[in-house]
Amino acid sequence: MDSCTLNGMNGWIIFLLFAIVVIYFFNNSKRSDSEQSAKDILDTRYAKGEISKDEYEEKLNDLNS
């Protein structure tokens, strides 16, 4: 292979790696916006009456430690 072909291949490899990185970070940013934090889930469970006040406080202490 001559150097011109190798440079062309390197360009495509760099482009593909860049595209993969951009797609990865784009997907992660969308996912983190839609996910609830552990405290949000705990608050929701307590508000629904799924856990008692004692359980809520214990789990909240676990999250904060």
N, C-alpha and C positions, 0 to 999 in steps of 0.2 A: 504494500500500500504506500502511496506517496503521501507527503505531508499535507497536501490539500485535502485529501479524503479524511485524514485523521482530524484535522481542524474542523471539518464539517461535522464529523461524528461527535467531537467534543462539544460543539455548539448545541447539538440536539440533546445530548446528555445533560448539559447544564440547564437547558430550557425545560426539559422534563422534570428534573429535580426541583427547579424553581416552581413549576406548576404544582407539583405534589405538595410542597411546603405551603404554598398559598391556599390550596384546597384544604389541607389539614387545619391550618389556623382559622380559616373561615368557618369550617364545620364546628370546631371547638368553641368559637365565640358564640355561635348560635345556640349550641347545646347548653352552655353555662348560663345564658339568659333565661332559659326555660326551666332549668332545674331549681328546685327549692333547696334552701339550706337545711341543715339538720335541725336548727332552732325553729325554722318555719314549720317543718313537719311536726315537731314536738308541740308547738303552739296550737296547730290545727287539731292534733289528736286530743289535747287537753280541752280545747273548746268544744269538740264533739262529744266529750265525756268518755272517750275510750280509755283514758288513764286517770287515776286519782291525783289529787293535789300532791300527795306525798311522792308518788311515782314521778310526777312532773318535776318537782323540785330536785329529786335525786338525779334524774336524767339531765336536768339543766346544769347541775353541779358537775356531772361527768363531762358534759360538753365544754364547760368553762375551765376545767382543770387540765 
